[in-house]
Amino acid sequence: MNNNQLNDYFSHSIHKIISDVVAGTFSNPKETAFLLKTLAYSKTATKYRNNYESRGKHIPAFLISSITHTCNLFCTGCYARKNKSCHEDNNSPMLSSQEWAAIFKQAKDLGILFNLLAGGEPLMRYDVIQAASQTPEIIFPIFTNGTLIDTKYIKLFKQSRNLIPIISLEGSQESTDLRRGKGIYKTIQEKMVQLNGEKILFGVSITATTKNLSEIVNVEFIDGLRQLGCRTVLFIEYVPVDSDTRNLAFSQKEREQLQQSQEELRNKYPSILFLSFPGDENKMGGCLAAGRGFFHINYQGEAEACPFSPYSDYRLRNHTLLEALDSPFFRRLQDNNLVGSEHAGGCALFDQEEKVIEILNRTNE
């Protein structure tokens, strides 16, 4: 799939995603009004991206931004802590809220429509979340453990509908508490009840492993989320932190099982949007990282191909988003078929880390 085809695919997919969410919000006029406005604006954003494409500049529809390196939880098997992108070293310089605001504005001007906010725990940066609210044209799904949602955040979410909390779960109470800490599941449930009571659109992200797959696609589990008011379920395939946890990562068999279960869940729960990552990237021409479909900005402003491949040659303190998308490192990842070519599934760059490092070293020579 070439870049023009990829643009068309994403434009159609974004329109469908927003339309599907709109269909379930008619009991919430404010949410419906915001999403209809976003649906209309998505056509403008597509024109921006297509205009750049005609000039030889490919602009993805998505960004992932890790706005902090700190987190209030210490989850078992946390990839971010393992690769040291999440830590408690206060001497590590993070981008200021003003610098993030400038990046968000650049993203809007390029036609980027979604910017996923992550961390660490992104709700530890209220200043950056507030800055994101000032760019209402972009939808900011906030990938959070949910424990820091309070009255201040509830007020901000009500005022700024482009901020959408996506709360992390591992499945049932037992599974979630085992990885995230005792009592976390109950806390998350309480936060969901609050969000639903205030008619705030929210979803959940679930780390999908070989161990919990049957549990997280179970109808009773999904029905429980529906009753709590959840409108989006995102399945994130587990990336192993070391060789001892590779047995938790999906094979093609589990990947196909998840895709089949998602289709069944979509038919049973039309009011809930089901998505998975990386999902079946082969139908989109392979891995979408390094600017094909998205790229990752870490808390220091380094432009990385993917959150699971934390390597960079450009920093956004010294370069614009447009320049970062054309970085030598990103180009070489594509030229060497690490990005944009068929793969067996899972995270292509993580599985080929040695090649990624070799390309980065050649780029920096």
C-alpha positions as CSV (number, residue, x, y, z in Angstrom):
1,M,0.0,0.0,0.0
2,N,1.6,3.3,-1.1
3,N,1.3,6.6,0.8
4,N,-1.7,7.8,-1.3
5,Q,-3.5,4.6,-0.7
6,L,-2.6,4.7,3.0
7,N,-4.0,8.3,3.3
8,D,-7.2,7.2,1.7
9,Y,-7.4,4.2,4.0
10,F,-6.9,6.2,7.1
11,S,-9.3,9.0,6.0
12,H,-12.0,6.4,5.5
13,S,-11.2,4.6,8.7
14,I,-11.2,7.8,10.8
15,H,-14.5,8.8,9.3
16,K,-16.0,5.4,10.2
17,I,-14.5,5.4,13.7
18,I,-16.0,8.8,14.6
19,S,-19.3,7.9,12.9
20,D,-19.5,4.7,14.9
21,V,-18.8,6.6,18.2
22,V,-21.4,9.3,17.3
23,A,-24.0,6.6,16.8
24,G,-23.9,5.7,20.5
25,T,-23.9,9.3,21.9
26,F,-27.3,10.6,21.0
27,S,-28.3,10.5,24.7
28,N,-25.4,13.0,25.3
29,P,-26.0,16.1,23.2
30,K,-22.7,17.8,24.1
31,E,-20.7,14.7,23.1
32,T,-22.6,14.3,19.9
33,A,-22.2,17.9,19.0
34,F,-18.4,17.7,19.5
35,L,-18.0,14.5,17.5
36,L,-20.1,15.9,14.6
37,K,-17.9,18.9,14.6
38,T,-14.8,16.7,14.6
39,L,-16.2,14.6,11.8
40,A,-16.6,17.7,9.7
41,Y,-13.1,19.0,10.6
42,S,-11.6,15.6,9.6
43,K,-12.3,16.4,6.0
44,T,-10.3,19.6,6.4
45,A,-7.4,17.7,8.0
46,T,-7.5,15.2,5.2
47,K,-7.1,18.0,2.7
48,Y,-4.1,19.3,4.6
49,R,-2.5,15.9,4.5
50,N,-3.3,15.3,0.8
51,N,-1.9,18.7,0.0
52,Y,1.4,17.8,1.6
53,E,1.3,14.4,-0.1
54,S,1.1,16.1,-3.5
55,R,4.3,17.9,-2.6
56,G,6.1,14.7,-1.7
57,K,5.6,15.0,2.1
58,H,3.7,12.2,3.8
59,I,1.8,13.2,6.9
60,P,0.4,10.5,9.2
61,A,-3.0,11.0,10.8
62,F,-1.7,9.9,14.3
63,L,0.9,10.9,16.8
64,I,1.9,9.2,20.1
65,S,3.3,11.6,22.7
66,S,4.8,10.4,26.0
67,I,4.5,13.6,28.0
68,T,6.2,12.5,31.2
69,H,8.7,9.9,32.5
70,T,7.1,9.5,35.9
71,C,4.3,7.3,37.1
72,N,2.5,6.7,40.4
73,L,2.3,3.0,39.9
74,F,5.0,0.2,39.6
75,C,3.2,-2.4,37.5
76,T,4.7,-5.9,37.1
77,G,6.4,-6.3,33.7
78,C,6.2,-2.7,32.8
79,Y,7.9,-2.2,29.4
80,A,8.4,1.5,29.9
81,R,10.3,1.0,33.2
82,K,12.3,-1.8,31.7
83,N,13.6,0.3,28.9
84,K,14.0,3.3,31.3
85,S,11.6,5.6,29.4
86,C,9.6,5.6,32.7
87,H,11.6,6.3,35.8
88,E,11.9,8.6,38.9
89,D,15.0,10.5,37.9
90,N,14.0,14.1,38.5
91,N,17.1,15.4,36.7
92,S,15.8,14.2,33.3
93,P,14.6,17.3,31.4
94,M,11.0,17.1,30.2
95,L,9.4,19.3,27.5
96,S,7.6,22.2,29.1
97,S,3.8,22.7,28.5
98,Q,4.7,25.6,26.2
99,E,6.9,23.3,24.1
100,W,4.1,20.7,23.9
101,A,1.6,23.4,23.0
102,A,3.8,24.4,20.1
103,I,4.0,20.7,18.9
104,F,0.2,20.4,19.2
105,K,-0.2,23.5,17.0
106,Q,2.2,22.1,14.4
107,A,0.3,18.8,14.4
108,K,-3.0,20.6,13.7
109,D,-1.5,22.7,10.9
110,L,-0.2,19.5,9.3
111,G,-3.6,17.8,9.4
112,I,-2.8,15.3,12.2
113,L,-6.1,14.4,13.8
114,F,-5.3,12.1,16.7
115,N,-2.5,12.6,19.3
116,L,-2.4,9.8,21.8
117,L,-1.0,11.0,25.2
118,A,1.0,8.5,27.3
119,G,3.8,8.4,29.8
120,G,4.7,7.4,32.4
121,E,1.4,8.4,33.8
122,P,0.2,11.4,31.7
123,L,-2.2,12.7,34.3
124,M,0.8,13.7,36.3
125,R,1.2,16.5,33.8
126,Y,-1.9,18.6,34.3
127,D,-0.2,21.6,32.6
128,V,0.3,19.6,29.4
129,I,-3.2,18.1,29.4
130,Q,-4.5,21.6,29.8
131,A,-2.4,22.7,26.9
132,A,-3.8,19.9,24.8
133,S,-7.3,21.2,25.6
134,Q,-6.4,24.4,23.8
135,T,-6.1,22.6,20.4
136,P,-9.8,21.4,20.1
137,E,-9.3,20.3,16.5
138,I,-7.2,17.4,17.6
139,I,-8.6,14.4,19.6
140,F,-6.3,13.5,22.5
141,P,-6.9,10.0,23.8
142,I,-5.2,9.9,27.2
143,F,-3.8,6.5,28.1
144,T,-3.9,6.6,31.9
145,N,-4.0,4.2,34.8
146,G,-7.0,6.2,35.9
147,T,-6.1,6.5,39.6
148,L,-5.4,10.3,39.4
149,I,-8.8,11.3,37.9
150,D,-10.2,13.8,40.4
151,T,-12.7,16.7,40.4
152,K,-10.2,18.9,38.7
153,Y,-9.8,16.5,35.8
154,I,-13.5,15.8,35.7
155,K,-14.1,19.5,35.2
156,L,-11.5,19.7,32.5
157,F,-12.8,16.7,30.6
158,K,-16.3,18.1,30.7
159,Q,-15.1,21.5,29.3
160,S,-12.8,19.9,26.7
161,R,-14.4,17.1,24.9
162,N,-11.3,16.5,22.8
163,L,-9.7,15.0,25.9
164,I,-10.7,11.3,26.1
165,P,-9.5,9.2,29.0
166,I,-8.5,5.7,28.0
167,I,-8.1,3.7,31.3
168,S,-5.7,0.7,31.5
169,L,-6.9,-2.7,32.6
170,E,-5.5,-6.2,32.6
171,G,-8.9,-7.9,32.6
172,S,-10.7,-8.9,35.7
173,Q,-10.1,-7.6,39.2
174,E,-7.8,-10.4,40.0
175,S,-5.7,-9.9,36.8
176,T,-5.6,-6.1,37.2
177,D,-4.7,-6.1,40.9
178,L,-2.0,-8.8,40.3
179,R,-0.1,-6.6,37.8
180,R,-1.1,-3.1,39.0
181,G,-1.4,-3.4,42.7
182,K,-4.1,-4.5,45.3
183,G,-7.2,-2.3,45.2
184,I,-6.4,-0.7,41.8
185,Y,-9.3,-2.4,40.0
186,K,-11.9,-1.1,42.6
187,T,-10.4,2.4,42.3
188,I,-10.6,2.3,38.5
189,Q,-14.3,1.1,38.7
190,E,-15.1,4.1,40.9
191,K,-13.5,6.5,38.4
192,M,-15.5,5.0,35.6
193,V,-18.7,5.5,37.5
194,Q,-17.7,9.1,38.0
195,L,-17.0,9.7,34.3
196,N,-20.2,8.0,33.3
197,G,-22.2,10.0,35.8
198,E,-20.8,13.2,34.2
199,K,-21.5,11.9,30.7
200,I,-17.8,12.0,29.7
201,L,-16.8,9.8,26.9
202,F,-14.1,7.3,28.0
203,G,-12.7,3.9,27.1
204,V,-10.3,1.3,28.3
205,S,-7.0,-0.2,27.0
206,I,-6.3,-3.8,27.8
207,T,-2.9,-5.5,27.6
208,A,-3.6,-8.7,25.7
209,T,-1.5,-11.7,26.5
210,T,-1.6,-15.4,25.9
211,K,-2.6,-15.7,29.5
212,N,-5.6,-13.4,29.6
213,L,-6.9,-13.6,26.0
214,S,-10.0,-15.7,26.7
215,E,-10.8,-13.6,29.8
216,I,-10.7,-10.2,28.0
217,V,-12.9,-11.2,25.1
218,N,-15.4,-12.9,27.3
219,V,-18.9,-11.5,26.9
220,E,-19.5,-11.1,30.7
221,F,-16.3,-9.1,31.0
222,I,-17.2,-6.8,28.1
223,D,-20.8,-6.5,29.4
224,G,-19.5,-5.3,32.7
225,L,-17.5,-2.5,31.0
226,R,-20.6,-1.5,29.0
227,Q,-22.6,-1.2,32.2
228,L,-19.9,1.1,33.6
229,G,-20.3,3.4,30.5
230,C,-17.2,2.4,28.6
231,R,-17.5,3.3,24.9
232,T,-14.1,2.2,23.5
233,V,-12.1,-1.0,24.1
234,L,-8.5,-1.0,22.8
235,F,-6.6,-4.3,22.9
236,I,-2.8,-3.7,23.1
237,E,-0.7,-6.8,22.3
238,Y,1.8,-7.5,25.0
239,V,5.5,-6.7,24.2
240,P,7.8,-8.8,26.3
241,V,10.3,-7.0,28.6
242,D,12.8,-9.9,28.5
243,S,13.1,-13.5,27.3
244,D,11.4,-14.8,30.5
245,T,8.1,-13.2,29.4
246,R,8.1,-14.0,25.7
247,N,5.6,-16.8,26.4
248,L,3.0,-14.0,27.1
249,A,3.4,-12.5,23.6
250,F,1.0,-13.5,20.9
251,S,1.7,-16.0,18.1
252,Q,-0.3,-15.7,14.9
253,K,-2.8,-18.2,16.3
254,E,-3.7,-15.8,19.2
255,R,-3.6,-12.8,16.9
256,E,-6.2,-14.4,14.6
257,Q,-8.3,-15.5,17.6
258,L,-8.4,-11.8,18.9
259,Q,-9.4,-10.5,15.4
260,Q,-12.2,-13.1,15.2
261,S,-13.4,-12.3,18.8
262,Q,-13.4,-8.6,18.0
263,E,-15.7,-9.1,15.0
264,E,-18.1,-11.0,17.2
265,L,-18.0,-8.4,19.9
266,R,-18.6,-5.6,17.4
267,N,-21.7,-7.4,16.3
268,K,-23.0,-7.9,19.8
269,Y,-22.1,-4.4,21.2
270,P,-22.6,-1.9,18.3
271,S,-22.4,1.0,20.8
272,I,-18.8,0.1,21.7
273,L,-15.8,0.7,19.5
274,F,-13.3,-2.2,19.4
275,L,-9.8,-1.6,18.2
276,S,-6.4,-3.5,18.5
277,F,-2.8,-2.5,18.2
278,P,-0.7,-3.4,16.3
279,G,-3.6,-5.5,14.9
280,D,-3.4,-6.7,11.3
281,E,-0.9,-4.2,9.8
282,N,-0.4,-6.4,6.7
283,K,-3.5,-5.1,5.1
284,M,-2.0,-1.6,5.4
285,G,1.3,-2.6,3.9
286,G,3.1,-3.6,7.1
287,C,4.4,-1.7,10.1
288,L,3.0,1.8,10.4
289,A,5.8,3.3,12.6
290,A,8.4,5.9,11.6
291,G,5.8,8.3,10.1
292,R,3.9,5.9,7.8
293,G,0.9,5.9,10.1
294,F,2.3,7.5,13.3
295,F,5.5,8.2,15.2
296,H,6.3,8.6,18.9
297,I,7.6,11.7,20.7
298,N,9.2,11.0,24.1
299,Y,9.1,13.2,27.1
300,Q,12.4,14.9,26.0
301,G,11.0,15.7,22.6
302,E,12.9,13.0,20.7
303,A,11.2,11.7,17.6
304,E,11.1,7.9,17.8
305,A,9.7,5.5,15.3
306,C,7.6,3.7,17.9
307,P,7.1,3.6,21.7
308,F,8.5,0.0,21.6
309,S,11.6,1.1,19.6
310,P,13.0,4.0,21.6
311,Y,15.7,5.2,19.2
312,S,16.0,8.7,17.6
313,D,18.1,10.9,15.5
314,Y,16.0,14.1,15.7
315,R,14.8,16.1,18.7
316,L,11.9,18.4,18.4
317,R,13.7,21.1,20.4
318,N,15.9,21.5,17.3
319,H,13.5,20.4,14.5
320,T,9.9,20.8,13.5
321,L,7.4,18.0,13.2
322,L,7.7,18.2,9.4
323,E,11.5,17.9,9.6
324,A,11.2,15.0,12.0
325,L,8.9,13.1,9.6
326,D,11.7,13.3,7.0
327,S,14.5,12.4,9.4
328,P,17.4,10.3,7.9
329,F,16.7,7.5,10.5
330,F,13.0,7.3,9.6
331,R,13.8,7.2,5.9
332,R,16.4,4.4,6.3
333,L,13.9,2.3,8.4
334,Q,11.6,2.4,5.4
335,D,14.3,2.0,2.8
336,N,15.5,-1.1,4.6
337,N,12.0,-2.6,4.8
338,L,11.8,-2.6,8.6
339,V,8.8,-0.3,8.2
340,G,6.1,-0.7,5.5
341,S,6.7,-4.3,4.7
342,E,4.9,-7.5,5.6
343,H,5.8,-9.1,8.9
344,A,4.7,-12.0,11.0
345,G,2.7,-9.8,13.4
346,G,3.4,-8.2,16.7
347,C,5.9,-5.2,16.9
348,A,8.1,-5.4,13.8
349,L,10.7,-2.9,15.1
350,F,10.9,-4.5,18.6
351,D,11.5,-7.9,17.0
352,Q,14.3,-6.5,14.9
353,E,16.0,-4.3,17.5
354,E,19.5,-5.2,16.4
355,K,18.9,-4.1,12.9
356,V,17.2,-0.8,14.1
357,I,20.3,0.0,16.2
358,E,22.6,-0.8,13.3
359,I,20.6,1.6,11.0
360,L,20.7,4.3,13.7
361,N,24.5,3.9,14.1
362,R,25.0,4.2,10.4
363,T,22.7,7.3,10.3
364,N,24.8,9.0,13.0
365,E,28.2,8.3,11.4
